[in-house]
Amino acid sequence: MKSGQKITVSCAEGDLGNVYDGLLNFEIQKIDLQNMPRTKTKIMMNCGNPEEVFDLSYIPNDGVGLARMEFIIMSYIKTHPLALLNYHDLEHEDKKLIDEVTVGYADKVQFFVDKLAQGVGMIAAAFYPKDVIVRFSDFKTNEYSNLLGGKKFEPKEENPMIGWRGASRYYNPKYSAGFALECKAMLKVRNEYGLTNLKLMIPFCRTVQEGKNVLAEMEKNGLKKGENGLQVYVMCEIPSNVILSDQFSEIFDGFSIGSND
């Protein structure tokens, strides 16, 4: 390109940008979203990136059907929750990396709670008062290991997809302290921020008893189902969720179908 040369830059293909020689003809189409007919079925969104939600909220919608905590943890926190809880026992190199991420926080645990609450709170605020269903973290063991300080706290599994993940972690003594931080963050969003449109969802819940264990763990950390209008859903993604759906429906407020599975 030379100074004074006329070119056309197009980003019409989304992530891919094209540069053309000369000024190409183009037209602008404007759609008035206010006059679009609404569907009888409620259309809810999937989203996880807090930076996108205020733009997304202007698209006609009925709320958020699934927001994954994993995106917020990977993008903004980057650290294994148990590494923050056991910060003083970590190797020097791990501490150094965590210090870079948690700048301004002497209390490393509070960093996790604040950042997670801010991320989820942004999503809930963007769509308020519509329902926003946020799923508790569903990292597999290999994914947890890749978080800062994670290798110290994770076992190696042959098949992490059906291993120690989802509900089975939340009440397990080896991880329950980490789940407690997620609960504290969600409590902050609902009680401190006042975003009671936030609903919560449990992933990969193998048995009805496991569901009861998780609800008890949540209540222990201040998140009691039904209190202040709190609803708790469960992902329907493994055979037992279907076969025992009548029993699961007695302890949870709703299902979300994990269509990939």
Helices and strands as residue ranges (DSSP letters): E 7-13, E 16-21, G 33-35, E 45-46, H 53-56, E 64-68, H 69-72, I 73-77, H 81-85, G 87-89, H 92-101, H 108-127, E 132-135, H 141-145, G 150-153, G 160-162, H 167-170, H 176-187, I 188-192, E 198-202, H 208-220, G 227-229, E 232-236, H 239-243, H 245-251, E 254-257
